[in-house]
Amino acid sequence: MVVNNTNNVGHTNGIRAPYSVLDGSRKATNFLRKVAGSQIPPEFAQHLQDVTLNTATDGTQIYFPCPFKETEATVALKSVEAAAVAALARVRFPDDASNRKIEVDLERTATFLFSTYIATIAGMGKQDPDVKSKLKNTDLLKAQAILYRRLSANLYETKNPGEYYHIHGSLEAGKTLNMIGLEAHRPDLTDYRECIDVIESHVKKFTIPELEKMNVREKQAGVPVIKWEEFKQTNHGQTLLSTPPWEVRKIADSPPVPFPTYSSSSHKPQVLSGIRVLELCRIIAGPAIGRTLAEYGAQVIKVTSPNLSDVPFFQVDGNTGKHTCDLDLKTPAGRQAFEALLQTADVVLDGYRPGSLERLGYAPEQLVELIKGRGKGIIYVAEDCFGDKGDMAGRPGWQQIADCYTGVAWAQGEFMGLNEPVVPPFPMSDYGTGCMGAIAALTGLYKRATEGGSWIGRTSLCQYDVFLLGLGLYGPEVKERVRKEHDEEFFDLRHADSVDEVGGRALKSMKRVHPELFDKGLMQTAFSRGFGEEICWCRSPVTVEGLRVGFERASRPNGFDGPTWEGWEVEKDVVEG
């Protein structure tokens, strides 16, 4: 069903019409334009009027068992992303249609928000116990594979009843466990509830200030769990409330750069064909930026260190369309290979802890110096947890950390009828942040093509949450309807239940309540040479008239390819699928 840009909402014959996600998405887009301000160039904004929203339903379906306007927020972001693509197409293909029809699909947008939970390899999903046999083991320190160590990244009650702290062992686990007085490994602990009880009993020995002091000392990712109203009173909250969701600014001068000579793998052009992207990211948010750019035709190389862990299953979806290579940037050989790739790169994506690339000699200004004399600028886009402003800037963090610090977790728990926080289902702030990072990259490329120069873009998980919560929660009637629709088992969750447990129960409930999200037509399937198995992933929420939006190759594990821009394969079944 195609739904036009007008929609009847409000009251009909004295009966209040049900909440419309379509109308909510348009309001979210208007709100986004307001808070982003000049970060949405007028050349992008003019294409927003060409956006049509599609849905297979009546547009009133709330897909996720939570109180947040996640679908609406991401439809708004995808609308701006698509408008940016249309603006770039006008520059790159000036003889084509000036006003391209743009469509954003609600169901595909929703699947984008939990795409790592819906993707499969050899027919198995993230929580299938046998899926590990199909993956490359990049969980080098078994922080994911061993349940006890996995639960070092979790939300627990502290010494003071009713006060909560999210510790986070990241991809190492041992240091956080040692910090609270536990061993890095406990082979005797294999039961889910027993692991939680043991770890929480140790967290409960400390107050929030004590945990904060230890956390900062050990440089761990962890935060107190506070409410939205409390967050807005913090220094960091006040800073981010006055900061756009993403920011792009010029850092060096150079001439405007025309796009590369176009070559296409299909009859429709891709707007980023010939654009080269170096992705230095792990987990979800950063790779989601590169994945989006690959969907628009960019060559994306995900560069990872062979000495650093990454979550194995996230690569099934997150590496779609890319090449991947291992480079140790602390060695002469690794640096030489990276700097050779850099000489013709257009975009560098940085998803590491703030300052990490700078310590390696690859801060934005250092990159500009390394490419000096080549005649074109470079775009650098960084995403992290807290952003680069405010008193929390520079601290490490992940999706759950942002959700706990901004108030998302408390709002989720209260929606579930609890007087305690619960991490929301799925890494939705990761994907929303990835979308904002992609918009920043597209903005930088547009600016480089029209004005010249090198540009830096920044965004963060907390900035996405600030945008999301700024939309407000669903009203009481909508929340009550969602609670009635979903499985009771989901509402039995408590604060210390893990992201995997929360996501698994949400997924089970959503399959029953919203089968339309699991329609095979929303997915694409192809054989992956890298994994040696059939991969299934979500299709793009965006279509832009006259352009192909889609990948040229299936996913592969980290480190599968060599560090080269030459000789890339184009897989016909992926292009035509």
C-alpha positions as CSV (number, residue, x, y, z in Angstrom):
1,M,0.0,0.0,0.0
2,V,1.3,3.4,-0.9
3,V,0.2,6.2,1.5
4,N,0.4,9.7,0.2
5,N,1.7,12.7,2.1
6,T,-1.8,13.6,3.4
7,N,-3.3,11.6,6.1
8,N,-6.6,11.9,8.0
9,V,-5.9,12.0,11.7
10,G,-7.7,13.4,14.7
11,H,-11.4,12.8,15.3
12,T,-14.0,11.2,12.9
13,N,-17.7,11.4,13.8
14,G,-16.8,12.2,17.4
15,I,-14.6,9.1,17.7
16,R,-10.9,9.7,18.2
17,A,-8.9,8.2,15.3
18,P,-6.1,5.7,16.4
19,Y,-2.6,7.0,16.6
20,S,-1.0,7.1,13.1
21,V,2.6,6.2,12.7
22,L,2.5,7.8,9.3
23,D,1.5,11.1,10.8
24,G,3.9,10.6,13.7
25,S,6.7,10.1,11.1
26,R,5.9,13.3,9.4
27,K,5.9,15.2,12.7
28,A,9.2,13.5,13.5
29,T,10.6,14.7,10.2
30,N,9.6,18.3,11.0
31,F,11.1,18.0,14.5
32,L,14.3,16.7,13.0
33,R,14.5,19.6,10.6
34,K,14.1,22.0,13.6
35,V,16.7,20.4,15.8
36,A,19.2,19.7,13.0
37,G,18.8,23.3,11.6
38,S,21.6,24.2,9.2
39,Q,23.0,20.7,9.3
40,I,20.3,19.8,6.7
41,P,21.4,21.9,3.7
42,P,18.6,23.6,1.8
43,E,19.5,21.5,-1.2
44,F,18.6,18.4,0.9
45,A,15.5,20.0,2.5
46,Q,13.9,20.8,-0.8
47,H,13.7,17.1,-1.6
48,L,11.9,16.2,1.6
49,Q,8.7,17.3,-0.1
50,D,9.2,14.5,-2.6
51,V,9.1,11.8,0.1
52,T,6.2,9.4,0.2
53,L,5.7,6.9,3.1
54,N,4.7,3.3,2.3
55,T,3.2,0.7,4.5
56,A,1.5,-2.7,4.0
57,T,-0.8,-1.9,6.9
58,D,-3.2,0.9,7.8
59,G,-0.3,2.9,9.3
60,T,-1.4,2.5,12.9
61,Q,0.8,-0.4,13.9
62,I,3.3,0.0,16.7
63,Y,5.9,-2.7,16.0
64,F,8.1,-2.8,19.1
65,P,7.1,-3.5,22.7
66,C,8.4,-0.2,24.0
67,P,7.1,3.3,24.5
68,F,9.5,5.1,22.1
69,K,8.7,6.5,18.6
70,E,11.6,4.4,17.1
71,T,10.0,3.8,13.7
72,E,8.9,7.4,13.4
73,A,12.4,8.7,14.4
74,T,14.1,6.4,11.9
75,V,11.6,7.2,9.1
76,A,12.5,10.8,9.6
77,L,16.3,10.0,9.4
78,K,15.8,7.8,6.4
79,S,13.8,10.6,4.7
80,V,16.7,13.1,5.2
81,E,19.2,10.4,4.1
82,A,17.2,9.8,0.9
83,A,16.8,13.6,0.3
84,A,20.6,13.8,0.6
85,V,21.0,11.1,-2.0
86,A,18.6,12.9,-4.4
87,A,20.6,16.1,-3.9
88,L,23.8,14.3,-4.7
89,A,22.2,12.7,-7.8
90,R,21.2,16.2,-9.0
91,V,24.9,17.2,-8.9
92,R,26.2,13.9,-10.3
93,F,23.6,13.3,-13.0
94,P,22.4,16.8,-13.9
95,D,20.7,15.7,-17.1
96,D,18.4,13.3,-15.2
97,A,15.1,14.2,-13.5
98,S,15.5,17.1,-11.1
99,N,12.8,16.0,-8.7
100,R,13.0,12.3,-8.0
101,K,10.3,10.4,-6.3
102,I,11.4,9.1,-2.9
103,E,9.8,6.4,-1.0
104,V,10.5,5.3,2.6
105,D,8.8,2.0,3.7
106,L,7.6,1.7,7.3
107,E,8.0,-2.1,7.6
108,R,11.5,-2.0,6.1
109,T,12.5,0.8,8.4
110,A,11.4,-1.3,11.3
111,T,13.4,-4.3,10.2
112,F,16.4,-2.0,9.7
113,L,16.2,-1.3,13.5
114,F,16.6,-4.9,14.5
115,S,18.4,-6.2,11.4
116,T,21.0,-8.1,13.2
117,Y,18.3,-10.1,15.0
118,I,16.4,-10.9,11.7
119,A,19.5,-11.7,9.5
120,T,20.4,-15.3,9.1
121,I,23.3,-17.5,8.0
122,A,22.5,-21.0,6.8
123,G,19.0,-20.4,8.1
124,M,20.1,-19.6,11.6
125,G,19.7,-16.4,13.5
126,K,21.8,-14.7,16.2
127,Q,20.4,-16.7,19.1
128,D,20.5,-20.1,17.5
129,P,22.9,-22.2,19.6
130,D,24.5,-23.8,16.5
131,V,25.2,-20.6,14.6
132,K,28.7,-20.2,16.1
133,S,29.9,-23.1,13.8
134,K,29.2,-20.9,10.8
135,L,31.0,-17.8,12.0
136,K,34.6,-16.6,12.2
137,N,35.7,-16.6,15.8
138,T,36.6,-12.9,16.4
139,D,35.5,-13.1,20.1
140,L,39.2,-13.4,21.0
141,L,38.7,-13.1,24.7
142,K,35.4,-15.0,24.9
143,A,33.6,-12.0,26.3
144,Q,30.6,-13.1,24.2
145,A,30.9,-16.9,24.1
146,I,31.1,-17.4,27.9
147,L,27.8,-16.4,29.6
148,Y,29.4,-15.3,32.9
149,R,31.8,-13.0,31.0
150,R,29.0,-11.8,28.7
151,L,27.0,-10.7,31.8
152,S,29.9,-8.4,32.8
153,A,28.0,-6.0,30.4
154,N,24.7,-5.7,32.2
155,L,22.5,-3.5,34.4
156,Y,22.5,-4.2,38.1
157,E,21.1,-2.7,41.3
158,T,23.7,-1.0,43.6
159,K,24.2,-0.8,47.3
160,N,21.4,1.7,47.6
161,P,18.1,0.1,46.8
162,G,16.4,1.6,43.8
163,E,19.7,2.9,42.3
164,Y,21.2,1.2,39.3
165,Y,24.4,1.0,37.5
166,H,25.3,-0.5,34.1
167,I,28.7,-2.0,34.2
168,H,30.2,-2.9,30.9
169,G,33.2,-5.2,30.3
170,S,33.1,-4.3,26.6
171,L,34.8,-7.1,24.6
172,E,37.3,-8.0,27.3
173,A,35.1,-8.6,30.5
174,G,38.0,-9.5,32.9
175,K,38.9,-6.0,34.0
176,T,35.3,-5.1,34.9
177,L,34.7,-8.3,36.8
178,N,38.0,-7.8,38.7
179,M,37.0,-4.3,39.4
180,I,33.9,-5.4,41.4
181,G,35.9,-8.2,43.2
182,L,35.2,-11.2,40.9
183,E,37.4,-13.5,39.0
184,A,37.7,-13.0,35.2
185,H,36.7,-16.6,34.6
186,R,34.3,-18.8,36.6
187,P,33.9,-22.2,34.9
188,D,31.5,-23.3,37.7
189,L,29.0,-20.6,36.7
190,T,27.0,-21.6,33.7
191,D,23.3,-20.9,34.7
192,Y,21.9,-17.6,33.5
193,R,20.2,-16.6,36.8
194,E,23.0,-17.8,38.9
195,C,25.5,-15.7,36.9
196,I,23.3,-12.6,37.3
197,D,22.8,-13.2,41.1
198,V,26.6,-13.6,41.7
199,I,27.6,-10.5,39.7
200,E,24.7,-8.4,41.1
201,S,25.7,-9.4,44.6
202,H,29.1,-7.9,44.0
203,V,27.8,-4.7,42.3
204,K,25.5,-4.3,45.4
205,K,28.6,-3.8,47.6
206,F,29.2,-0.4,46.0
207,T,27.3,2.9,45.7
208,I,27.0,4.7,42.4
209,P,29.8,7.2,43.3
210,E,32.1,4.3,44.3
211,L,31.4,2.5,41.0
212,E,31.9,5.7,39.0
213,K,35.3,6.2,40.7
214,M,36.4,2.7,40.0
215,N,35.0,2.8,36.5
216,V,36.9,6.0,35.6
217,R,40.1,4.6,37.2
218,E,39.9,1.4,35.1
219,K,38.8,3.2,32.0
220,Q,35.7,1.0,31.7
221,A,32.4,1.7,29.9
222,G,29.8,2.1,32.7
223,V,27.3,4.6,33.8
224,P,24.6,5.3,36.5
225,V,21.1,4.6,35.2
226,I,19.2,7.9,35.3
227,K,15.9,9.2,34.1
228,W,15.3,11.6,31.1
229,E,14.4,14.5,33.4
230,E,17.6,13.9,35.4
231,F,19.7,13.6,32.3
232,K,18.4,17.0,31.1
233,Q,19.7,18.6,34.3
234,T,23.2,17.2,33.9
235,N,26.0,19.2,32.2
236,H,26.1,16.6,29.5
237,G,22.4,16.6,28.9
238,Q,22.2,20.4,28.7
239,T,25.1,20.3,26.3
240,L,23.5,17.8,24.0
241,L,20.1,19.4,24.1
242,S,21.7,22.5,22.4
243,T,23.7,20.3,19.9
244,P,22.3,19.1,16.6
245,P,21.9,15.3,16.2
246,W,25.0,15.4,13.9
247,E,27.4,18.1,12.9
248,V,29.5,18.6,9.8
249,R,32.1,21.3,9.5
250,K,35.0,22.2,7.2
251,I,38.5,21.6,8.4
252,A,40.7,22.3,5.3
253,D,40.5,24.0,2.0
254,S,40.8,22.4,-1.4
255,P,39.1,22.7,-4.8
256,P,35.6,21.2,-5.5
257,V,35.9,17.6,-6.6
258,P,33.7,16.1,-9.4
259,F,32.5,12.6,-8.9
260,P,34.5,9.7,-10.5
261,T,33.6,8.6,-14.0
262,Y,30.4,6.5,-13.6
263,S,30.3,2.8,-14.1
264,S,27.3,0.7,-13.3
265,S,26.6,-2.9,-12.5
266,S,23.0,-2.5,-13.5
267,H,20.8,-0.3,-15.8
268,K,20.2,2.2,-13.0
269,P,23.1,4.2,-11.6
270,Q,24.2,4.3,-8.0
271,V,24.9,7.7,-6.6
272,L,28.1,6.7,-4.7
273,S,29.6,4.5,-7.4
274,G,33.4,5.1,-7.4
275,I,33.4,6.7,-3.9
276,R,35.9,4.9,-1.6
277,V,35.3,4.5,2.1
278,L,37.7,3.2,4.8
279,E,35.6,1.9,7.8
280,L,37.5,1.7,11.1
281,C,34.7,0.5,13.2
282,R,33.4,-2.5,15.2
283,I,30.1,-3.8,16.6
284,I,27.0,-2.0,15.0
285,A,26.7,1.8,14.8
286,G,29.9,2.5,12.9
287,P,29.5,-0.5,10.5
288,A,25.9,0.6,9.9
289,I,27.3,3.8,8.5
290,G,29.5,1.9,6.1
291,R,26.7,-0.5,5.2
292,T,24.4,2.4,4.2
293,L,27.1,4.0,2.0
294,A,27.7,0.6,0.4
295,E,24.0,0.4,-0.3
296,Y,24.3,3.6,-2.4
297,G,27.2,2.2,-4.3
298,A,30.3,3.1,-2.4
299,Q,33.4,0.8,-2.2
300,V,33.7,0.2,1.6
301,I,36.6,-1.6,3.2
302,K,36.1,-2.5,6.8
303,V,39.5,-2.4,8.4
304,T,39.9,-4.3,11.7
305,S,42.9,-5.2,13.8
306,P,43.6,-9.0,14.0
307,N,44.3,-8.3,17.7
308,L,41.0,-6.8,18.7
309,S,37.7,-8.6,19.3
310,D,34.5,-8.0,17.4
311,V,31.1,-9.7,17.8
312,P,31.1,-12.6,15.3
313,F,27.4,-12.6,14.4
314,F,27.1,-8.8,13.9
315,Q,29.3,-9.3,10.8
316,V,26.7,-11.4,9.0
317,D,24.5,-8.3,8.5
318,G,27.0,-5.4,9.2
319,N,29.5,-6.4,6.5
320,T,27.0,-6.7,3.7
321,G,28.3,-5.0,0.5
322,K,31.8,-4.5,1.8
323,H,35.3,-5.9,1.5
324,T,37.0,-6.6,4.9
325,C,40.7,-6.7,5.7
326,D,42.8,-7.1,8.8
327,L,45.5,-4.5,9.4
328,D,47.5,-3.8,12.6
329,L,48.0,-0.1,12.5
330,K,50.6,-0.4,15.3
331,T,53.0,-2.1,12.9
332,P,55.0,-0.6,10.0
333,A,53.5,-3.0,7.5
334,G,49.9,-2.3,8.6
335,R,50.4,1.5,8.6
336,Q,52.0,1.3,5.1
337,A,49.0,-0.7,3.7
338,F,46.5,1.7,5.4
339,E,48.2,4.8,4.1
340,A,48.3,3.4,0.6
341,L,44.5,2.9,0.8
342,L,44.1,6.3,2.2
343,Q,45.7,8.0,-0.8
344,T,42.5,7.5,-2.9
345,A,40.0,7.2,-0.1
346,D,37.1,9.7,0.0
347,V,35.7,8.9,3.4
348,V,37.1,7.6,6.7
349,L,34.7,6.3,9.3
350,D,35.9,6.2,12.9
351,G,33.9,4.2,15.4
352,Y,36.5,3.8,18.1
353,R,36.9,5.4,21.5
354,P,37.5,9.2,21.1
355,G,41.3,9.8,20.7
356,S,42.1,6.3,19.6
357,L,42.9,7.1,16.0
358,E,44.6,10.3,17.0
359,R,47.1,8.3,19.1
360,L,47.9,6.2,16.0
361,G,48.5,9.4,14.0
362,Y,45.2,9.3,12.1
363,A,43.2,12.2,13.6
364,P,41.2,14.2,11.0
365,E,43.8,16.9,10.7
366,Q,46.6,14.3,10.4
367,L,44.6,12.5,7.6
368,V,44.4,15.8,5.7
369,E,48.2,16.2,6.0
370,L,48.7,12.6,4.8
371,I,46.7,13.2,1.6
372,K,48.1,16.7,1.0
373,G,48.8,17.4,-2.6
374,R,46.4,14.9,-4.1
375,G,44.0,17.6,-5.2
376,K,40.9,16.6,-3.3
377,G,39.7,16.8,0.2
378,I,38.6,13.9,2.5
379,I,35.5,13.3,4.7
380,Y,36.0,12.1,8.2
381,V,33.0,10.9,10.2
382,A,33.2,9.8,13.8
383,E,30.5,8.1,15.9
384,D,30.9,7.3,19.6
385,C,28.8,7.0,22.7
386,F,28.7,10.5,24.3
387,G,29.7,12.9,21.5
388,D,32.6,15.4,21.6
389,K,31.1,18.0,23.8
390,G,30.0,18.0,27.5
391,D,31.6,16.6,30.6
392,M,31.1,12.9,29.5
393,A,32.8,13.5,26.1
394,G,35.7,11.1,25.7
395,R,34.3,8.3,27.9
396,P,33.9,4.9,26.4
397,G,30.5,3.5,25.8
398,W,28.1,1.3,23.8
399,Q,24.4,1.3,23.0
400,Q,23.2,0.1,26.4
401,I,25.4,2.7,28.1
402,A,23.8,5.6,26.1
403,D,20.3,4.2,26.7
404,C,20.9,3.9,30.4
405,Y,22.4,7.4,30.8
406,T,19.9,9.3,28.7
407,G,16.8,7.8,30.4
408,V,15.7,5.3,27.7
409,A,16.1,2.3,30.1
410,W,14.1,3.9,32.9
411,A,11.3,4.8,30.4
412,Q,11.3,1.2,29.1
413,G,11.0,-0.2,32.6
414,E,8.2,2.1,33.6
415,F,6.3,1.3,30.4
416,M,6.5,-2.4,31.5
417,G,4.9,-1.5,34.8
418,L,8.1,-1.6,36.8
419,N,9.7,0.8,39.2
420,E,13.1,-0.1,37.8
421,P,15.0,0.3,34.5
422,V,15.2,-2.3,31.7
423,V,17.3,-2.0,28.6
424,P,15.1,-1.7,25.5
425,P,14.8,-4.5,23.0
426,F,17.3,-4.5,20.1
427,P,20.2,-2.1,19.4
428,M,18.0,0.5,17.9
429,S,20.0,3.5,19.0
430,D,23.0,1.9,17.2
431,Y,21.1,1.8,13.9
432,G,19.7,5.3,14.4
433,T,23.2,6.6,15.1
434,G,24.4,4.8,12.0
435,C,21.8,6.5,9.9
436,M,22.9,9.9,11.3
437,G,26.5,9.1,10.5
438,A,25.6,8.2,7.0
439,I,23.8,11.6,6.6
440,A,26.9,13.3,7.9
441,A,29.0,11.4,5.3
442,L,26.6,12.3,2.5
443,T,26.6,15.9,3.6
444,G,30.4,16.0,3.5
445,L,30.5,14.5,0.1
446,Y,28.0,17.0,-1.2
447,K,29.9,19.9,0.3
448,R,33.2,18.6,-1.1
449,A,31.6,18.3,-4.6
450,T,30.0,21.8,-4.5
451,E,32.3,23.9,-2.3
452,G,35.5,21.9,-2.0
453,G,37.5,21.2,1.1
454,S,37.9,18.5,3.7
455,W,35.0,18.0,6.2
456,I,34.5,16.4,9.6
457,G,31.2,14.9,10.7
458,R,30.4,13.8,14.3
459,T,27.5,12.1,15.9
460,S,26.9,9.8,18.9
461,L,24.5,7.3,20.5
462,C,23.5,9.8,23.1
463,Q,22.6,12.4,20.4
464,Y,20.3,9.9,18.8
465,D,18.6,9.2,22.1
466,V,18.2,12.9,22.7
467,F,16.5,13.2,19.3
468,L,14.3,10.1,20.1
469,L,13.2,11.2,23.5
470,G,12.7,14.8,22.2
471,L,9.8,13.3,20.2
472,G,8.1,12.3,23.4
473,L,6.8,8.9,24.3
474,Y,3.5,7.4,23.1
475,G,0.4,8.5,24.9
476,P,-1.3,6.3,27.6
477,E,-3.8,4.8,25.2
478,V,-1.2,3.7,22.7
479,K,1.1,2.3,25.4
480,E,-1.8,0.3,26.9
481,R,-2.7,-1.1,23.5
482,V,0.9,-2.2,22.9
483,R,1.1,-3.8,26.4
484,K,-2.1,-5.8,25.6
485,E,-0.9,-6.9,22.2
486,H,2.5,-8.4,23.3
487,D,3.4,-11.5,25.2
488,E,3.1,-11.5,28.9
489,E,6.4,-13.2,29.1
490,F,8.1,-10.1,27.7
491,F,6.7,-8.1,30.7
492,D,8.1,-10.6,33.2
493,L,11.6,-9.2,32.4
494,R,13.4,-7.3,35.1
495,H,16.3,-4.9,35.3
496,A,19.1,-7.5,35.3
497,D,17.9,-9.4,32.3
498,S,20.4,-9.2,29.5
499,V,20.1,-7.5,26.1
500,D,19.9,-11.0,24.6
501,E,17.1,-12.1,26.9
502,V,15.2,-8.9,26.3
503,G,15.7,-9.1,22.5
504,G,14.8,-12.7,22.3
505,R,11.5,-12.3,24.1
506,A,10.7,-9.2,22.0
507,L,11.4,-11.1,18.8
508,K,9.2,-14.0,19.8
509,S,6.3,-11.6,20.6
510,M,6.7,-9.6,17.5
511,K,6.6,-12.6,15.3
512,R,3.2,-13.3,16.6
513,V,1.8,-9.8,16.8
514,H,3.4,-8.4,13.6
515,P,4.0,-11.2,11.1
516,E,4.2,-8.5,8.3
517,L,7.7,-7.6,9.6
518,F,8.9,-11.2,8.8
519,D,7.6,-11.3,5.3
520,K,10.2,-12.8,2.9
521,G,9.7,-9.9,0.6
522,L,11.4,-7.6,3.1
523,M,14.6,-9.8,2.9
524,Q,17.2,-10.6,0.3
525,T,19.1,-13.9,0.1
526,A,22.4,-14.8,-1.6
527,F,25.4,-17.1,-1.1
528,S,28.3,-15.6,0.7
529,R,31.8,-16.7,-0.6
530,G,33.3,-15.4,2.7
531,F,31.1,-17.4,5.0
532,G,30.5,-20.3,2.6
533,E,26.8,-20.2,3.4
534,E,23.6,-18.6,2.3
535,I,23.0,-15.2,4.0
536,C,19.7,-13.4,4.4
537,W,19.5,-9.7,5.2
538,C,17.0,-6.8,5.2
539,R,16.3,-4.8,2.1
540,S,16.8,-1.0,2.2
541,P,13.9,1.1,3.5
542,V,14.6,3.7,0.8
543,T,13.9,3.9,-2.9
544,V,14.9,6.9,-5.1
545,E,13.5,7.2,-8.6
546,G,16.1,6.5,-11.3
547,L,18.7,5.2,-8.9
548,R,19.6,1.7,-7.7
549,V,19.7,1.3,-4.0
550,G,21.2,-2.0,-3.1
551,F,24.5,-4.0,-2.6
552,E,26.9,-5.5,-5.1
553,R,28.1,-8.4,-2.9
554,A,27.0,-10.5,0.0
555,S,28.6,-10.2,3.5
556,R,31.8,-11.8,4.6
557,P,33.6,-12.1,7.9
558,N,36.2,-9.6,9.1
559,G,39.7,-10.0,7.5
560,F,38.5,-11.9,4.4
561,D,40.0,-9.7,1.7
562,G,43.3,-8.1,0.9
563,P,43.9,-4.3,1.4
564,T,43.2,-3.2,-2.2
565,W,40.7,-1.1,-4.1
566,E,41.3,-3.1,-7.3
567,G,39.6,-6.2,-8.7
568,W,36.4,-6.1,-6.7
569,E,33.8,-8.7,-7.6
570,V,30.2,-7.8,-8.5
571,E,27.8,-10.7,-7.6
572,K,25.0,-10.8,-10.2
573,D,22.5,-12.6,-7.9
574,V,23.0,-9.8,-5.3
575,V,22.6,-7.0,-7.8
576,E,19.5,-8.6,-9.4
577,G,18.0,-10.1,-6.2
